[in-house]
Amino acid sequence: HHSPWSMMMRTCLLVAVLFVVHTCCVNIHIVDEATLPGKFEASYQTVSLDGTWSATNGGNVSSISGTVPGNIHMDLWKAGVIQDPYVGYNDINYRWIMYQNWTYSRQFSVSSDILSLDVVSLVCEGLDTIASVTLNGQLLGTTDNMFREYKFDVKSIIKSSNVLQIAFTSAALYAQQQASLYPYVVPYISMATDTPNRNFIRKEQSSFAWDWGPCFEPQGIWRSLYLLGYSTPTITSMTSQTFLIQNKDFDVRIATFINVPNGATQTSGNIVVTVANTTTSFPASLVSGPNVFNNTVTVKNVDLWWPVGSGAQPLYNLTVSYVVNNVIVDSVSRNIGFRSVQIITDPMPDGLSFYFQVNGLPIFIKGANWIPADSFESRVTSDVVQRTLQSAVDANMNMVRVWGGGIYQHEFFYDMCDRMGLMVWEEFMFACAMYPRSDEFLETVAEEVVYQVQRLIHHPSIVLWSGNNENEVAFGWFPETKANPFLYVADYSKLYFDTIYVALRTVDQSRPFLPSSPSRGILSWDPLVAYWGHAGDSNQGDVHYYNDGALCTDVSTFPTPRFASEYGYQGYPSLYAWAQVSNESMWGWNTDFVQHRQHHPSGNNLLFTQIGNHFPVSSKVTQNTSTSFDLYIYLTQATSAICIKAESEHYRRGKGASYKTMGALYWQLNDIWQAPTWSSTEYGGRWKMLHYYAKNFFAPVLVSSYEDPADAYGVHVTSDLNQPLAGYVTIQIWTYTGNMVAAIPSNFSFIPQQSAPVFLGTISKMITQGCASRSSCFFYLIATDTSKNVLSTNVFYLSSLANVTLPRTTITVASIQQTSPSSARVQLSCGSGSVGLYVWVETSVAGLWSDNGFVLFPDAPVTLTFTAWESFTVDSLKSSIKIKTIADTI
């Protein structure tokens, strides 16, 4: 069936006078399902215009074949005009492309059946971005927003043979022009290699470059477009909201948008709603033009949709039909879920709480931030998204934050989150800037919000709308906002409260809203009053925290927030990733090429310093050779894993503290290209060491420890289980030569969802036996249940390994057994006289390991499972396995 949100009338909610609004609360008829009409022949017709087009810039590229959906960079590459835009310095070499105006055109034919229909529209689901649309030489209209759907009436223009042309204007030049015409400066954060004034165009903000990504600013028809024709009443959109009544009973509020061509019959019928074994009919009398019907259906004793880790994710089919004389005229369906969601902001002694409550249960949020998966969205397939989202679930995450500098994600992204139980913190696409408040800008934003919320509203995975990323806290960044705060506060309020929030609430009243992240939240909903100032306050709302220069294992440097929605440390992608876009002559920790890919100011130096906090940095890892660069990559990944592990464990322990931290979303889950970034999975999907660590530090039961203040040692157990938990924790004391010299036992008995200390001690007293000094021993923690099943393990280093004399370590592959076409078991062992630290196993075969970056003790072999994403043999796997430990870097 057609996508009803993609047929939405452009002014369907914003110009209410156009609507005949029917709120049907009476004359409800419960229908016997046996009497329902059967299948129907759709009364509308569609003609896809996806496929092959031609593209030109009217100059050096006279005409090439283009692909829709797609973009000009991929088309130029396919035509042989350019090479892979990601290779080498091509992000700079190909900047000429973004300054050109590119025109796409195609010829197409339509049947007499289409021409005879009363309504024929051209529906464009996504044009990137500034464009003029012409059919048969007549201008249909212009576009200024890549996040909107555009619909054009072509009934009087279309013929049996047609020429459609979409002429794009350079986003870089348009943004600069708009800024030059504006009466005052509207500041924004500038990124390495960007072009100016990204905030003046409704286009993916990170396409202008970010501190983890390149500047390409692609043009093109990035989503599908098609002809839609009909002569009978047609459902152009349908939205649904669920509201908890009590227990497992819900109201489903449905808005059905029906367009009636002039002169159409069948204007008196019924809206028939079927959901959760309940079918209800509502009378519907239509008038010519757009109509909207608001109906409520009550369903009882449904199965609840839960976040992953807290329960199942049942989905129900919701079907809404327009029926006349027992014949379905039009019908649309969605999958929906039943769940309640709130952000609880109760008074606390020093502020307000901030936590998500789903179906009445407080949920500790564990997850990461999602950025665009590619600079060129035509390459973001469902397989790419599936792999990354599954990696999030495999790492025990229950939420992803769709960051506000990217795009509203594809439909399959949210479908997968619904099925997987991944909650989505969904932001509107504004980031790290002030924005203009001209009438034209606010109008297109309002249209954008209505369209996107209508498109996404039925997804139970979306649990929050957030107005922007860091734009409130950005008031402290710019000289202009500091000098004239009243002006920019007026701009801010006009955009996020008077425009975005108002447009949002015309469609969706069922979810919480935050004006920004970080933010102190909302003081009052009616009238709407937000807290202002001190965004990022640890005592209220959410926090973004970065402190690259501090010793990241010193927990006293971390905030004690209610909710940490951003924090992170950089690491490099694997040598396999670098090899896709560069050659060995370009490799080294501080080569020109690596510096070019490093968009974070002083990023390489900060990372080098942080590595030195934890590991010896010898000349072995700083030479410009592939072997040296590979070792340096390994140290960056270990450092990122150590630092984000320490901070994440701190936040999970905070669940049981007086300040009650209830969420940890690190920055960032995925990569847009191959470069130094904060991600835990690299471009292509391989897991960095951080992601393996996340699997452990986000596990349902976690044992963790810390030193604060000096010499004071604490061990915590954190449980996210909804049932009581009892067990034991053993602190093993090991020397680096592989001898366990002591073991300290403790026990615990927890209520559901508890986080609490299980051991408090003094390090200097704990290591009196068998340890000459702190640099000769480390702690290994094992938590088990009462049946001795291992729940969680962890390691605590008493000294930086830079201060430790590490013996040579020999790790051998004891055996490899292929267990299926896509998996194998690999057994590793460590020789006597040493301990394998940060044991890292990798292979050229794309896939993932059951564990990595771990401690391997002598005479205690470990068996790993390898799951391949491509075909392999035992020989190909064995020959390509590489193993590193920290001792190899010295």
N, C-alpha and C positions, 0 to 999 in steps of 0.2 A: 504494500500500500504506500501511497505518497506520504512524505514526511509532513505532517500537518503544521509543525512549527515553521517549516520552510515555506508555507503558503500564507503566513500571517500577513494581514493587511498592515501596511507600514505605519498607519496611525491608529491601530486597533484599540489601544488602551489609552493613548495619550490625548486624543481628542474625543472626549467622551460624548460630545454632542452627535457624533456620527453613529452612535449605537442606539439600537432599540434594546434595552436591557430588561431581561425577564428573570426575576428571581422566583423560582417555583417552589413554594413551601407547602402548597395545598394540592388537592386533587392528585395525590400520589397513588399510583396503582401498582401493587405487587403482582408481577407477572408469573404465571406458571411457565417454567422453562420449556415445557413440552410444546407450548403454543408460540414460541419464538419463531420469527421468520428465519429461513435458511440462508444459504449463501446467496450472494448477489453479484451481478455484473456491474463493475464500477461505471458510474455515469460520467466520469471525467476521463481525460486522456492525457498522457504525458509523452513528450519527445525529448530524450536525453540529448544534450549538446556537448557532452563530454567526448573526449577522444582527440583526434588530430586536428590542429589548427595551423595557421601560419603566423609567424612572428617577424617583425622588422623594427629597426629603429630609424628607418628612413635615411640611413647613412651608410656606415661601413658594413652593416648587416642588412643586406637587401631583402632577403626572405629565407627563413629556415622553418623547418617543421617544429611545431610546438605541441605539447601534451597538456590536456585539461582533464582533471585538476593538475596543476603544476606551477612552475615559475620559470622565469627567463634564464636563470643560471643553469638549471638542469637542462633546459632546452638547448642552450648554447654549447654545453658540454657534449650532449648527445649528438649535436650537429658537427662537432669537431672544431668549433670556433675557439673554444677554450679547453683547458684540461680540468681535472678535478679541482674544484675551488678550495678544498681543504688541504691540498698538498702544499708544502713549503710556505712561501710568502704570497700565495695566490690571493689571500684576502686583501693584500695591498695591491698586487698586480692587476686585479680585476675590479678595482674601484671605479673605473670608467663606466662599468655597467650600470651602477646605481645612479649615475648622473645623466643617463640617457632616458628618453621617453620611448617606451616600447608599445607597439600596437599589435594586438592579436586579432585575427579575422578568420572567418570560415564561411563557406557556402553550405546551405542545407535546404532540403526540400521537405514539404509537409503535404499530407494527403488532403483531399477534399473534405474528409470527415473532420479534420481539425479546423479547417477554414470555415466550416458551417456552424461551429459551436458559438454560443453567445458571448462567452468570455474566453479570451486567449491571452495569457500573460507569459512574460519571460521572467523566470525566477532565478536569481543569482545568489547562491548561498554564501559566497565569499569572494570578494574582489579586493586585491591587495595593490594599492589602496585608493589612490586618486585616479579616477577614470571617467571617461565619457563613453556612453554606450549608444551606438548608432545601428539602426536596422534599416536596410534598403535606402541608405542615405539620409534618413531622418533621425535626429537626435532624440533618444528616449529619455535621457537624464544623465546626471552625474553622480559619482559616489565619492565619499570622503572618510569611509570607516571600514576597515577590514573585518570588524567584528559584527557587522550587521548583515542581514539578508536584505536584498533589494528586489522589488517586484515592479515590473513595468507592463502597462497595458499595451499590447501590440495588435489588438483585434483589427484596427483600421489600417494597419501597415503591412501585416504579414501577407505573403503571397505563396503560391505553390513553390517558387524558387526564390531563395533569399540570401542576402549577404549580411552577416552580423559582424560588427567591428567594435572592439573595446580598446580604446586608446588610453594608455596609462601615462601619468606624469611622474617624474622623478620625485620620490618621497623626500630625498635630501634637499632638493631645491624648493619644493613646496613648503617644507617646515621652516626653512630660512626665510622664505617670502612672508609667510604668515607671522613669524616673529617680528619681522621688520615693520609690518603694518600695525602691530599691536601698540597701544599707547604707552606701555611701560614694560620693563624687563620682567619676565617670568622665569625664575631661576630653576636649574635642574643640575643633577650631578653628572659631570662629564666623565666618560670612560675612555680608556686607551683605544686609539684608532677610530673613535666615533666621529660622526658629523653632528653639527649643532642643532639644538631646538627640537629634539625628538618629542617634547611634551606638547607641541603644536599640531600633532597629527595622531589620529586614532589608528595606530599601527603598533604591532608588537614592539614594545620599548627596547627589548634586548636585541632586536635586529639591528639597532644602532651601535652595538657592542656593549659588553658588560665586563666586569672584572673576571669573568670566567668564559667569555665568548667573543666571537668575531663580529665585525660589521660588514654585512652584505646588503641589507635593505632590499630584499628581492621584490620584484614586481610580477604580477601574473594573476591568473584565475585560479585561486588556491583551493576552492571548493567547487562542488558540482553546480552546473546550471542546466536548466531545462525549460521547455514549454509546458504550460499547464492549461488545458482547455476544458470547459464544461458548459452545460446548458441547464442543469438542474441544481437545486440547493446542494452545496458542498461544504463539508466541515473543513475549515481552513486552519483551525488550531483547536487543541484541547489541553487544558491543564488540570492537574489534580493535586489536592493537598489532603493530608491525613491529620486528624486531630484526635487525641486520646480522650475518650469519655470516662472510662474506668476499666481497670483490669485489662482485658484483651478486646474491649469494644471500642470502635473508632467511628467517627464521622469522616466520610470522604466527600470533600467539597470539590465539585467539578465545574469548570467553566468551559462551555462548548461554543465555539465561534463558527457560525454558519454564514456563508455568503450566498445571496440569492440573485441570479441574473435578472435583469429587467424582463418582465413578461413571463417568467418561469411559473409553472404550475407546481403542484405538490408543496404548497406553502402552509398546509395545516396538517400536523402530524404529531409525533411524540419523540422525545429524547428517551432512549432506552439504555440503561446503565446496567452492566453485568460485572460483578466483582465478588470474589470470595463466596461463591454459591448463592449470591443474592442478586436478583434481577428486579429493577424498579423502572417504571415508566412515568414520564412527566409530559404533560401536554405542551405543545410548542406551536405557536402561530408565528409565521415568518412574514417579514416585509421585504421589499426589494432592497438590495444592498447588504451591508454587514449587520448581523444579529449576534448577540451573546446571551447564553442561558446559564444561569448560576443555579446549580442543583446540589442537594446534599443527600447522600445515601449513608445509612447506618449499617455497619457490619458488626457481627458479634463473634466473640471467641475465636479470633484469628490467631495464627501463629506469628509470633513477634520476630522481626528482623533484628539481629544483634551484630555488633562489631565482632570481627574475627577474634577468637580467644574468649569470648563471653557467651557464645551461643551460636545457633544456626542462622542462615540467611535465606529463609523462605521468601519467594517472590510470587505475587499473584497477578494474573492477567486482569486488566481493567479494559473493558470494551464499551465504547460509547457509540451509539448508532442513532441516526435520524431515520425514523420509520413512518411511512404513510400507507395506510390500509394494509398493514401487515407485510409490507415490502420494504426492505432496507434500501434507502436512497443513498446513504453514505455511512461509513463506519470507520473508526480509528481504534487502535489498541495500544496499550502500554503495559510494561511490567512495573509493578509498584511493590513497595514493602511497607509494613506497618511497624512503626516505632515512634516513640516520643523522644525528643531531644531538648535539653535546656542547658544553658550555661548558668551555673549557680554562683551568685555573687553575694553571699551572706556576710553580715558584719563579723569581723574578727577583732581581737584586741588592738591590732596595729594596722587595720585596713579592711579589705574585703577579700573573700575567697574568690577563686576562679577555677571552675572545673566543669567538665562535660558530664551530664547525667543522661544516660540513655535507658529508656524503659524503667526509670526510677532508680537505676544503679549507677553510682559514681564510677567513672571509667578513667584509669590512669592512661593518658595518651602517650603512645610510643610510636615514633615515626620520623619522617624526614621531609624535606622540601623538594617539590618537583619543579624543574625548569623545563623549557622547551627541549625536546629530545633531539632536535636537529635545526640547523639554520634554514633548512628547506623542508617544509612540512610534508611535501609529497613523498619524502622518504620515510616518514613516520608511519609505518604499517601497523596493523593490529598485532603482528608477531613481535615487533619491537616493543610495543607497549605491554603486551602480555608478559614478555620476559622480565621487564623491569618491575612491573607490579607484582608478579609472582616472586621476584627476588625480595620485594618488601615484605610480603607475607612470610616467606621462608626465613626472614630475619626477625620474625615475631613482631612486626609492626602492625598497628591497627589504624593508622591515619597517614595520609599524605596531604601536604599543604600545597595547593596549586598557586604558585607565587604570582604576584600581581604585575610582574614585568614581562610576562610571556603571552600566552594565548589562552582563551577558553578552550579546553581540550576537546578532542573529537568524541563523538557519541560512544564509540567502542571503549574509550577510556572509562567512562562512567558506568557503562554496562558491566565491565569487568570488576570495577570496584563494588558494584551492587552484589555481584555473585561471590566475590572474594571476602566481603565483609570489611573492606578498607573504607573507613570514614574519610571524607574529603572536606578539608577546610578550603573553601572556594573564594578566591579574591577577584574583585573587579580589577581590570587591567590598567592600573596606574601605579607607578613606582618611582621613588627617590626623586621627586620633583614637585614643584608647584605647577598648577595647570591654569590655562586661561578660562575666563568665564564669559566669553562673548555669547550672544544668543545662539549663533550657529553651532558653536562647540557644545553648549549645553543641550541643544536639541538633538544632535547626533548621539551624544552620550545617553540621553534618555531613551532613544530608540534602541540603542545597543543593549541597554539593561533589560528592557522589556523583552526583546527578542531572545537574549541569552537565558533569562530566567524562565521564560515560557518553554524554551528548548530543554532545559535541564531540571525543571521543578519536580518531575516525577521520580527522580532518583533518590532512594532512601539513603544512599551513601553520603550525599551532600548534607552536612550537619550544620554548616555555618556559611553565611555570606560576610565577607570582609571588604571594606571599602577600598583599601589600597595597601601598598607595602611602604612603610616608613615615611609617609608624607607628612604625618603630624610631627614626628620627631625631627623631620627635616627642617622645621622652622628654626632650629638652632644651628643649621649648617651654612646658611647663606647670608651675606652682608645685607641683601635687599630685605629679607624677612626680619632681620634684626633691626634694621633702620626704620621700617614701616610695617610693624606687625599687624596693625588694624586693617590695612589694605588686603594683605594676603590671608588673614583670617576670614575676612568677608568673602574672598574668592573660594577659600576652602569650604566654608559653610554652604555657599551657594552650590558648589559641585556635589559634595558628599551627602549633605543633609537635604537640601531643597530639591535636588535633582535625582541623584542616585537612590537615596533612601525612599523618596516619594515614588519613583518609578518601580522600585523593587516591591514596595508594599501594595501597589495596585495589582500585582500578580501573586505574590507569596507572602502570606502572614504566618507561615508555619515554622519558620526557622529563626534562630538568633541572628543578630546583625552586630558586627563591630565596625566602627567608623574607620579604623586603621589597625595595622599591626606594626609595632606595638601600640597599645592604647590602654587607657584606664577604663574604657567601656562607657556604658550608658547610665546616667543618673536617673532619668525619668523617660518613659516611653510616651506618655500623654500628659503634658506636651513633651515632645522629644527634646531632651537636654542631655548632652554628652559631657563627661568630664574633660577638662581641657588643661593641657600643660602636664609636665612631668611624665610624658609617655615613656614607658620602660621602667616605671616605678615597681620595685620588687614587691611592694605591699598591695598591689592592686593591678589587675589586668595581666597582660603578657609582656615578655621581655625578650629583646634581642641582645646577645652579649658576645662580643669578640674582644680578645686580649692576646693577640699573637705573641707579644713580647714577654708575657709572664711565664713562669715555670708552670706548665699545665697540670702537673701532678700535685701542686700545692692547692688543696681544696679551699684554703682560706681566701684565695683570689676569686672564687666563683661567687656569683650572687645567690641569694636564697629566695627565688621568685615563687609566685603562685603558679606560673606556667612559662616554660622556656620555649618560644616558638622559633627561634633561630640561635644557633651557635655552631662554631666549626673551626677546623684547622686544615690547612692545605696538604695535599699529597700529589705525587705525579702518577699518571697512568703507566701501565706496563710498557715494556720495550716492544711488545707486539703492537700496541696502539701507536707508539711513536713511529714504528717502521711503516705504518700505513701512509704516513704523510711526510716522511723525511728519510734521509740516509745517514749512514754512520758518521760522515764528515760533519754533520750538524749536531752531533750529540755531545752532551757534557752538562754539568749542573748549571753552568753560567755562560754557555755559548750564546752567540747573537740570536740564533734561532729559538732557543729555549727562553731567552729573555723576551723575544718577540711574542711568544705564546703566553708569557706570564703577564697578565693584565692587572694584577694587584700591585699597587705601588710598593716597592721594596719587598715584594713577595718572596723572591728567591733568597734575599739576605735574611729575612725573618725566619724562613723555613730552615735555612742553614744553621741559624742560631738555636732554633728549637731542637733540631737534631742533636746539636752539641750538648744540650741539656740532658740527654738520655743515653747517647751512644758515643763511643770514640769515633772521630772523623779523621781517618788517615788519608794519606795521599793515594791510597788504593782506590778510593771512591771519588776522587776529584779530578782525575785525568780525563781528557777528551777522547776516550775509547769506548767501544760498545760494552766491554766487560765492566769498566769503571762506572759508566752511566747506569748500567743495569743494577749494580750494587747501590748506587746513590738513589735510584728509584725505590729500591727496597727499603732503604732507610727513611725516605720521605713517607712511604706508606705505613711503616711501623710507627713513625712519629705521629702521623694523623690518627692512627688507630689508638695509640696510647692516650693521646690528649682528649679525643672525643669520648673514649671509654671512661676516662676519669671524670669528665664533666657529666656524662649521662648517668653514671653510677651515683654521683652526688645528687642529681635531681631525683633519681628513684629512691634514694635514702630519704630525701626530703618529704616524701609522701607521709612518713611517720613523724616528721618534725612538727614543731609548733606552727611553722609558717606554711606547711601543707602544700608543697609543690605537687601538681597533678598533671604535668605534661612535659614531654621532652621531644621536640622536633628539631633534629640537627640539620645543619646546612652542609651538604645537599645530597639528594638521593642519586641523581643521574647527571650525565654530561651532555653538552651540546656538540663538542668536538674534542680532539685530542690535545690536551693542554694541562698545565698545572692548575688544579681546581680543588674545591672542597668536597668533591663527590665521593661516594662510597662504591658506586659502580661506574666503570668507565664507558666511554663511547663504544658501542658494540655489545655492552652488557656484562663483560667480565667483572667479577667481584674484586675490588681492592681489599687489602687486609682489613680495613675499617668495616667493611660489610660483614666479614666473618666475625669480627668482634661484636658488631651490632646484634648478630644472631644470639650471642651469649648475654650481652648486657641488657637486651630487651626480652630475655627469656622469662616465662611466667614466674619462675623462682630464681632469684639472684642472690648469691653470696658475694659481698664486696667489702673492701676495707680501705682505711685511710689513716694518715698520721696528722693529727692536729689537736693541740700544738705539738711542738717538737718532742719526740720520744713517747708521746701518748698515742696508742694504737687502738683503733676500734674496728670490730667486725660486725657487719649488719647482714641480716637476711631480709629480703623484700619479697613479698608474695602478692601476686595479682590473682590468685585463685579465689574462687567464690565459696570455698569450703575451708574448714580448719586444716592446719598443717603442723605436724610435729616432726622433729628429727634431730640430727646431730651435725655439728660443724667441727672439723678437725683442722688445726693449723699445723701443717708439716713444715719443719725447718730443714732446708737443704743447703748443702755447700755446692759451689759451682763445679766441684770435681765429682759430683754425683752421689754424695752420701747424705742420707736423711739422719740428722743428728738428734732430733726431738720431734715430738708430736703433742700438741695441746688440745684436749677435747673440750667441747661444750655442747649444750643441748638447748632446744627451744620448743615452745608450744605456742602456736599462733592462732588467733582468730582469723576469719576470712579477710583478705586484702590488707594484711598487716605488714608494716615495715618497722623494724626495731633492731637495736643492738643486741647481739648475743654474746659478745666478748669485749671487754675493755681491759687493756693491759699496758705495760711499760716495755718498750722495745729493748732497752738496755738490760732489763732483768730477764726478758724472754730468751736472749741469745747468749746467756752466760755459759751454756754447755755446747762445745763443739764449734763455736764461731769466734775466730780471732778478732774480728771486727765486723762492722756492718757491711763492709765491702766483700766479705767472704761468704755471706749467706743470703738467702731469700726465703720468703714464705710462700707456701702453696696451700690453698684453701680447698677443702672438699666438703660440700653440704650433701647430706643424704636424708632420706626419710627414715622412719623407724624400721623399715624392712631392708635398710642399707642400700636402697636404690639411689644412685647418684642423681641429685637434683641440679647441682651447679658446681663448677670449679672456678678458681681464680688464682692469680699470682700477684704478689706484692714484693717489689724490689726495695730493699733497704738502702740502696745506694744507686746513684747513676751508674750504668754499665761503663761509662767513660772512666770510672774510678776502680773498675774491677779487672783483675788479671784473668782473662778467660782462657782456659785450655783449648787446644784444637778440638774440634768436634767433627765426628764422622757419622753422617747419616746415610744409611744404605736402604735401597729398595729390596726388601726381602722376598716379595712375591707380587705378581700381578695376575689377577684372574678376571677375565671378561664375563660378567654375569648376565648381560643382555646386549642387544645391538647398540644400546646407548649408555651402558654403565659398566663399571669395573670396580673391583676391590683391589686396593693397593696397600700392602703392609710395609711400614717403615720401622727401622730399628736404629738405636743410638748406641755407639760403642761405649765401652766402660771408660771411666776416668773423666767424664764430662757430662754436661746436660745440654741438650739442644734448645736454644732460646730463640723465640720468634721463628720457629721452623716454617719456612715458606716453600710450598710445593707448587710448581706451575708447569704448564705444558703448552705447546703450540696448538694442541687440539682445543677448540673452544668449548668451554663447559665450566662446571663448578665442582668444588670439593665439599665433602661433608664437614670439614674443619680445615683451618689454615692459620698460620701465624701462632702456633701453639708451643707449649713446652713439651719436650720429649725426654723422658728419663732413661738412663741406661738400663738395659735388661728388662724393659717394659715396652715391647713393640706396640705400635698403634696401627689399626686398620682403618683406612679412609675409603669412602665411597666416592668415585668420580662419576658425574653425570655429564655426558657429552651432548653438545648441541649440533654435532655433525657426526658423520660416520667415521669410525676409527677401527684400528686393529690393535691387538696387544703389542705387536712390534712397533707400530707407529707411536703408541702411547709411551712405551718403555723408552724408546730412543729419544723422545723429546722431553722427558721429565727433567726438570732442573730443581735442585733443592738448595736453599740458602739458610744459613743461620747467622747470628750476629758475629760469631767468631770468624766467618768468611770475610768480613769487612775490615778486619784488622791487618 
